[in-house]
Amino acid sequence: MFFDPIYLLFALPGLVLALAASGITRSTFSKYSRVQAASGMTGAEAAYAMLRAEGVHDVTIEQTKGFLSDHYDPTTNTLRLSPDVYGSTSLSAIGVACHEAGHALQKAHQYAPLALRSTLVPATQIGSQLAPIILMVGFLLQTPFLIQAGLILFTAAVIFTLVTLPVEWNASARAKELMVRARIVAPQEQPQAAAVLNAAFMTYVASAVSAVLTLLYYLFRAGVLGNRRDD
């Protein structure tokens, strides 16, 4: 069995939500990328200012390639900003940069969910890549061991997406508060910079929903949910 129409019943809602969230994020970023911050700070400068406000001085900030490829690497304590964020003075750039700085503050303050997410990374990488293959082979050959192994691996990947939600929300919450307190943006500018973060958070929600629905499909195919289907 190479295609199961029932899979669409589980996958389609997540796919639609993911496409909508991605479109809203890009649209919101584009909208506020045309609004310049009164402070004149670039994204990189905003990230530095936010970290300094909390007494954190050991984070490396560098430019990376790609559109909205911004991320924080806790293993090297490095904050990498895309070209549209690193050197831009827009409210979009400042919002994204401060969000990533929020992750660096999570590590500095030993935020437990971030540490848990980092611990799950190896299992997630293996699970997301191998689990679908193992499950497909297990279902084709009707091998319980392979099906169970695939379910365990994929469940680890799902847990990662769920743990990511509070991590991302907390990073944005730190950014929304500190960008004003550190005078990176004026109080009246904060809602616009925050709008980019709110839109971006929906992409993580969509990813989590999609992962959970896919796991439910695999559980259904394995006979854990409902009646077991005979191929």
N, C-alpha and C positions, 0 to 999 in steps of 0.2 A: 504494500500500500504506500503510494508515493504522495497522494494528496487526499485529504479528508475534508469534504465540504463543511463538516461540522466545525472544523477549525476556524472557519470564518466567523462563526457565531461568537467565538471567544476572542478572536484577534481583531475583528473589525472595530469594535468600540475603542479599544486602545489605540489603534492606528489613526482613527479619526481624531481622537483627543490629542495625540502626539502631533499630527499635522497642524491642527488648530493652534496648539500652544506654541509651536515653532513659528508659525506665521505671525502670531500676536507679538512674540518676543522680537522678531526681526522688525516688525512694523513700529513697535514702541521704541526700540533702540534707534531706528532711523529718524523717528519723529524728534526725539530729544537730543539727537546728535547735531541737530541744527540750532540748539539752544545753548549758548555759551554761558558758563558759570561766571558770576560777577567777580569771584576771587581770581580768575585767570589761571588757576592751577591746572596742570595737565593731569591725566590719570595717574601717572607715575608719582608725581608730586603729591597728589591727594592720598595715595597709598602710604607714602612716607609720613605725611602729616598725621594720618590716622594712627599709624604704628607708634610714632613718637609721643602722641597724646596719651598712650597707654604705657609708655616707658619701654617699648620693645625696639631694639636697635640692631638685632642680629639677623634680620631677614634680608635676603638678596632680592632685588627687584630688577627684572630684565625683560627685554622685548622678545616676543616669539612670533612665529609666522601664523597666518590664517585669520579668518574672520570669526570673532567671538570664540577664539581658542584659549581664552584666559583661564588660568587655573593656578592653584597653589599646590606645590609639591612638598608635603611634610617630611619626606625622607631627606631632602636637601635643604629644607627651610627656604625654598625659593618661590617667589611670586612671579609668574610669567604673564605678561600682558600683551595682547594682540596690538598690531600697529594702530588700529582704530581707537584704541583705549590708551595706550602708553603715552602718546604725544598729543592727544586731543584735549582741549579745554572744555568740551561739551559736558552737559549734565549726564548724558548717557555714559560717557567714558568715566566720569567721576563715580557714578553709581556702581558700575561694574568693578572698577579698581578698588573701591572701598569694600565691596563685598568680598573680593579675594583677600584683601587685608584682614577682613573679619575671620577668615580661616586661619591666617597666621596667628591672630590673637587667640583663637581657640586652642591652638597648640601651646602657645605661651602660657595660657591659663589652665592647661590640662583638662580641656573639655572632653569628657568621657566618650560621648558618641563619635567624635572624630577619631579617637584612638581605636574604638571598636571598628569603625569603617576601614581604617588603615590595616587592621589585623585581618579583615575579611578580603582584602584585595587579591591575594594569591588564589584563594579558593574561588573567588568570583571570576577571575580570568580563566581559570580552568573550567569552571562550571558553565560559563556562558558560551565557551567555544566547543567543549566536548559533549556536554549534556544532550543537546539536540541530536547529535550523531549517535551517541550511545542509545538514546531512547528510540530513535528510528530503527536501529538494528535490533534492539530488544523487542519492539513491537512486531517487526517483520518476522523474526525468528521465534517469537513468543517465548522469550527467555526471561523469566522472573528476575534473575540476578542482575541482568543488564538494565532492566526497567527500574529496579530499585536503586541501582547505582546512579542511573541518570537522574532519577527524581531527587536523590540526595544532593547531587551536584547542582542541579538547577535550583533547588530550594535555597542553597547557599547564595546563589546569585540574586534570588528574589529578596532574601534578607538584606543583602547589600543595598538594594534599591530602596528598601523601607527605612533602613538606618540613615540613608542619605537625606531623607526628608527633614528630620530635625536638625541635621548638620547644616544644610543649606538655609533653612529658615533662621536658625540662630545666627549664622554669618551675616545674613541680610539685616536682622534686627540690630546687631552690633553696628553695622554700617549706617543704618538709618539714624541711630542715636549719635554716634560719634562724628559723622560728617558735619553735623550742626555744632556740636560741642567743641570740635576742633577748628571751627570756623572755615571749613572747607567749602561749604555752601551756606547761603543765608537761609533762615527758617522758611521763607516763602519759596525757596527753590527746592527744598527737601522733598516735597511730594512728587515733583517731576523726576528727580533722580531716583526716588523710591519706586516709581511706576515701572522703571526698567527692571528692577529687582523682583517686583511682584510678578511681572510677566515671565521672567526667566524661571521663577520658582515653579510655575505651572508646567514647564517642560519636565521637571523632576517628578511632579505628580503624575503626569502622563506616562512617564517611563515606569513608575511604580505600578500604576494601574495595568499597563500592558504586560508587565512581568507577572503580576498576580493572576491575570486572566489566562496567560499562557500556561502557568503552573496548574491552574484549575483544569485546563484542557488536557494536560498530560495526566493528571489524576483521574479525569474522566475516562481517558483511553486505557488507563491501567486498571480500571474497574473500582477504584477507590470511591469515586463519586458516581452514583447511579448504577445502572446495570452494566456489566462488562460487555463490550461489543465484540462479536466474533468477526474476524477478517475473512 
